Amino acid sequence: MNSPIARRRFLTHTSQGIGYAALASLLGTPKLSASESLSPLDRVGGVAGIPHFAPKAERVIYLHMVGGPSQMDLFDYKPVMNDWYDKDLPESIRQGQRLTTMTSGQARFPIAPSKYKFAQHGQSGMWISELLPHTSKMVDEMTFIRSMHTEAINHEPAISFMQTGNQVTGRPCLGSWTSYGLGSLNADLPTFVVLVAEPSNKEQLQAISGRLWGSGYLPGKHAGVSFRSKGDPILYINNPPGVPSELRRDTLDTISQLNQLQFQAIRDPETATRIEQYEMAYRMQTSVPELIDLSSESKATMELYGESAKQPGTFANSVLTARRLSERGVRFVQIYHNNWDNHSNVGGRLPSQCKDVDQACAGLIQDLKNRGLLDSTLVIWGGEFGRTIYSQGQLSHENYGRDHHPRCFTMWMAGGGSKPGAIYGETDDFSYNIVRDPVHIRDLHATILRLMGIDHERFTYKYLGLEQKLTGVEPAKPIQELMA
Amino acid sequence: MKSRRVLSVSVYNQGTSVRTSLARPAPKPRRIYMFLRFLCVTSICVFSLVRLIAAEPNEKIGYNRDVRPILADNCFACHGSDSGTREADLRIDQRDAAIEAGAIVAGSPDESELIARINLDADDESLMPPTGSHHKLTQAQKETLAKWVAEGALYEPHWSFIAPVASEPPSVKQTGWVRNSIDQFVLARLESEGLSPAPQADRRTLARRAALDVTGLPPEPQWVEAFVADTDPNAYDKYLDRLFSQSTWGEHRGRYWLDYARYADTHGIHFDNYREIWAYRDWVISAFNQNMPFDQFSIEQLAGDLLENPTLDQQIATGFHRCNMTTNEGGIIDDEYAVLYARDRTETTAAVWMGLTAGCAVCHDHKFDPVSMKDFYSLSAFFNNTTQAVRDGNISNTPPIIPVPLLADRTRFNELPALIAESDAKIVALEAAGVEQLKTATPSVREIADSLPRNESLVFHAPLGEGSGDTTNVMIEGRLVPLSSRGALAWGDGQTQPRALVAANGVFLGAPGVGDFDIRDPFTVAAWVYPEKPNIGGSIIGKIEAAEGLRGWDLWMEGGKLAVHFVSKWPQTATKIVASNALPVNEWSHVALVNDGSGTLDSLRLFVNGKEQTDRKIANDTLVAAKDNPSIRSSSPLMIGSREKDSAADKLRINDVRIYSASLKPREVNNIGEASLAMYTASLPMDRVDEARAKMLARWMLSIRSVEYRGAVAARAKLSAEEAAIRIRGTIAHVMSEKPTPATAHMLNRGEYDQRLDEVAADVPAQLPPLGDLPHNRLGLARWLFSDTHPLTSRVSVNRFWQEVFGTGLVRTSADFGVMGEPPSHPELLDHLAVQFRESGWDVQSLFRTMLTSATYQQSSRHSDAAIHSDPANRLLSHGPRFRMHAEMVRDLSLWASGLLSPTIGGPSVRPYQPPGVWEAVAMPESNTRNYKEDTGEGLYRRSMYTFWKRAAPPASMEILGAPSREVCTIQRESTNTPLQALVTLNDPQFVEASRKLAAMTLSEPSLDDPARLQFIGQRLLSRSFNDAELKILASGLDKLRNHYRANQEDAAALLAVGQSQKLDSLPAEELAAWTMLANELLNLDEALCK
């Protein structure tokens, strides 16, 4: 146990790693210094035998557009629709698909062609809407999936499905699974961090609740730690007023000495764990302020993300923070950006939604690339479902609304072993049904796990007597064509 | 058969791999047998290290103990009860089926295909479990199966499905250690494992542990001292008596129960709005404080509404199943959520009372437990018969609800119905006498008219009673004016006239210059109307001009309901309000619109028969929001029955239209209707007046002539007002309410709400005792759970209470007593306690007393070397329970120790300190639980179980300390230790403030020196004094703190400013600050945070 390698193995291979490690340190074995950074092999926690394969992606930054972005106004170019303006969606296309009760009562389903101009970009020739000028420049780094589909038609179940693989809440989310399986790369920071970005337009916000980053049946330490855009970045991270850091150190020393006496008297391993966790809390207190202080970022970097990156709480600011987290070994960063639920006013709102995210997304990819991190960092972008080609409510050439549409939508990935410049899947002329290469949420999850070196079939957790999986019981497969 | 025998060779011929070749000769049976014996002996030695209950080397293999776990883990997924995933049409979870198929030949492992298959080589495609399944049997497991088949392949029902039988406690060597039967079971096991129990904990430790277990709070220091000094042999029992008599007992037990009940203060989904359901929480506390028998406690929660003449409390108890998450999200499909609600209730019931994870059977027959899909849906049918609507309406009082008066009001509230009935009876009698009087002393029209206050504001009156012709006489500002119609008028029987106008499209009476009101003009419009058909839509009376963008106002019918339009331009600047209930068809109703002129939505009020229609829908509200104060004045004449061309309330009879240029009071509105009717009735010969009209006229006559009658009516009104006031003072309870039809549910293909299969009736799972004579409703289900033969309820309940005390249940998987759950560590003890609990009349306190008086409980929690190595989780109970307290207890401890804790029990939930933005970050803008506003005063210092629980964002500090979101039933909280928890107890203002108050408490006694002050804090937090080593560390720590705050007065001031509670200026700031930090250190001690 005294050799560093043996110690590392010990840390890695005990499921309750910290408790026993802390016990070991109390019993006289050397411990890692707080400043010692861990290489991927030095991870803390995780499940023995995972990853199953050599991982491409060590880290994930997942950008979730809450509400469901309109695929045919952004990525799924449907020029034929211009001839269909205000004509009814043919029954042969709709095929009795269930609708939300928001439009199921509509007398007509008039087609609303996208009002936005599209152009082809890059080597891949991906069609992108004029609303995403920065993203357009990065298409050759990106993998587009135009054939995502889900079964959920309302936000709560749909977001839950996308994040946890199940429409019913209470299952662990993707980030928690990753934390559980792969463990931490930085003992001073949480393994899984969530940032909720504030959109500049707030016309049709959806609920974003802690259950989306809950650990479900996995141990609670795998739940996402929500970094807040206002106030303390982590709840209670700051000492009370009048308690400077040195004094906190003194008080922790007193607590630790007394706890060690207690440990000697009772010999409860939990006491040892507590001693260690108070030390980790202190390390977090000292590392987080530096983490969220963007003043060390160069002007060139700030320019990649755009002006709004300086403003706390914006999407660009959150994305830049995400890069800093990834850089420091945070395994999974989840960013939520709200207000994509365009039941009405696509013309009025979609441009501002895109402006919120466009430059920052492109900037993130470029920044990761500049730092040599893109290959090992998987960036994922997408909502919980798509939107309908027919207009909800009033239709004009300039404005229209779109209802929820589960049967097809577009997502993209970049880096982390995803296939640069790939365009996968195809929908019909109405962007209503998938005609080629459907990708279910389960397949996407299987693919993400595969990029992280995990076989989704073998990545299980026993709960309620069953070997539970992120991908559930229905068939799922990683999509080879999405991977480099 | 031959082929099987050949295949089996590979089992024992290790190294000589036999593929699927069938050509080898069979070995001699004797050799196999000896080899088998050898393997079994060795395998069991390996096994006993990893299993809690192990077969002795010469013991027979037990199916439940030894075999089923192997089969369940590796085989049942494909060869179990789930017909949907069954492979090769083979099931081996049933003996007959397995033998029938040849998988097992009882007594002959070498002839059993099962044994043959599991012993094939890894690359053999016939190997079981298949290579691709990720399941692999160990050699030991293979041998266990072989031995089991050799012994006859005997099956047993799963242990928890066999009703518990109390067995004699086993004999033990150290008899002196034993205090009650629990100890015999525990000690016998320890002795057999070669472990010794820990010595008894000292009295202070025990005092603290027991108080935390019984009340959730530390003991008062003087209680501890009294107990320590008590030489009575019954000192501990007396101490427990004191604890059990505290009402904090009910709070503490209730707090656990609320996790099981998934109690929270919001609906949970989408808006996540407030739900006023705390009456249920208070019921739980009170039930525990009464030590209500657990069967009654359960039956009332599951089916209190179905008991005969249920009491208020029994109905409140049914809030248990109103605690589920609900939604009102636009766009949802109601059927889908109806299924989800029933599913949640089924799973919660199964988990809480039966320890079954029924949820798996939603989509398929349970792979392991004997719960089929049919069982699941039959069980769900019990909860599929509610009158509750799917959408919660985003309101706090989603029906069905009942009023819950304050305790002080309950007697009076219960008296009121009788008093009201008595008062009504008196009024009825007086009215009956009045009807008799009418025959001899009919009031004149003049008498009635004179009884009404003169109303100069009547600007228009159209009796509409001519009965023929196309002209009608109306009164406009006191002048009689004939109005001619466009189109032929139709007439029907009248209400306040012999005949009445029947509205029809294209036929209208126009009165120019009348009713020319704007939004800010107070006015009232009233009429008698009679729909001759349902769903009438159109204008009754109004002044709307289509050519001006439908500008104007009207009294309107919308789908048979009364409605009003106020329009400047439709729909951009327009208000439309529709009453929720349709007017009765083929009946006269008196309707009115009152505008008080204040220009808000509330200024427009609709009345039907004198009652304001408060339940109404705002169909359009763009007028009140308009900033430039647009006018609704139109150039249209006042129209009765129709607009210029169309939009009549077709087939609506109209009598007695009145318009007042004033906003009439509700009483006046009512009088218009009644007086117009009374005057007409008085004009008729009494022998032609029907009973209803006679009564009405009698009422008028009496209210004019009879002092007694007026007194009776006033008394009745007072009673109503009193009742209403009590309702407002009190709260409400969300209750269960059953449809009268039998409870059924549809099986659903893969659990999809829209893929219905067969309908099933409410029933209990087939593998459990039948319902018998009990009704197939929730009450039957609840009673069935507590039938003497039920194998699960008593075990599951006892186990959960055990878990509350010992941290881990005797069955560790306390929510899963099924095949995939863990078997009990002490099966006989579990059964003993289960039977005892049932036979005690389900006496919860008695069960806790048994646990707390056991020597097992009273052990020191010091971990022995042996225990650390062989039983680190302390499943064998070789030392006392010790673990980090639940979130609520940690916070309550700090409030209690500092003297801040409020003793108030129950009431609406409170909002203590919480960092800004926790709710705001997740809530929708429309949510009424979006903005967290901290309480002031007492609300900051209530026990944590009263903290407002928003499901989408549970109380932040408690969530970090492992409290669940309460979205679904939680039987077992996680016990994690994370750095984020340390940040809470170090930095949360609640804990900093408590530290300051604790410091102030010890400093406010001037005579104490430092050590004495430290001991004071020790006694409050740890129920003990510090030893010398600890005092030395503390003294040195205190020095540093003092030095800092002496040198940094501004830090002291800043620290002491934390928290709303009163600051003690009399104490020197640097000293108080130093002691505040010291108290905070002590609050953070492992010992303080642990029970």
Interface residues (C-beta under 8 A of the other chain):
Chain A: G19 R98 T100 T101 M102 I153 N154 H155 E156 V168 T169 G170 V196 K202 L205 Q206 A207 I208 S209 G210 R211 G214 P219 G220 K221 V225 S226 R228 K230 G231 D232 I234 L235 Y236 I237 N238 N239 P240 P241 G242 V243 P244 L247 R248 D250 T251 D253 T254 I255 Q257 L258 N259 L261 Q262 F263 A265 I266 R267 D268 P269 E270 T271 T273 R274 I275 Q277 Y278 M280 A281 R283 M284 Q285 H404 E457 R458 L464 G465 L466 V473
Chain B: A72 H134 I269 H270 F271 D272 T327 E329 G330 G331 I332 I333 L340 T357 G359 C360 C363 K367 F368 D369 D754 A815 D816 G818 V819 M820 G821 S861 R862 H863 I868 P872 R882 F883 R884 P915 P916 G917 V918 A921 V922 A923 M924 P925 S927 R951 A952 A953 P954 A956 S957 E959 I960 G962 S965 E967 V968 E974 T976 N977 T978 P979 L980 Q981 A982 L983 V984 L986 N987 D988 P989 V992 A1029 E1030 I1033 L1034 S1036 G1037 K1040 L1041 H1044 N1048 E1050 D1051 A1052 A1053 A1054 L1055 L1056 A1057 V1058 A1073 M1077 N1080 E1081 N1084 L1085 D1086 E1087 L1089 C1090
